[in-house]
């Protein structure tokens, strides 16, 4: 997995700091999308 921040290279040259990011992780029941579990394993 990779994350890229827009205009980060330009801001780095002007002394800009890092931007905060966040993640949300959800558990999906097998009966909602059974193919998901087979593709991960």
Phi, psi and omega in degrees: 000143178221146177237139176232141180254133182298140176059021183294319181297319180294318181291329180298322180289337180262010176087017180290145179274185179284151177265146176280147177228163178218158179232150172232128181243127182242144175265125181256123178298146181303323184288341178283317182214078185297332181293339181297315183292325179289328181283337180279321186281000000 
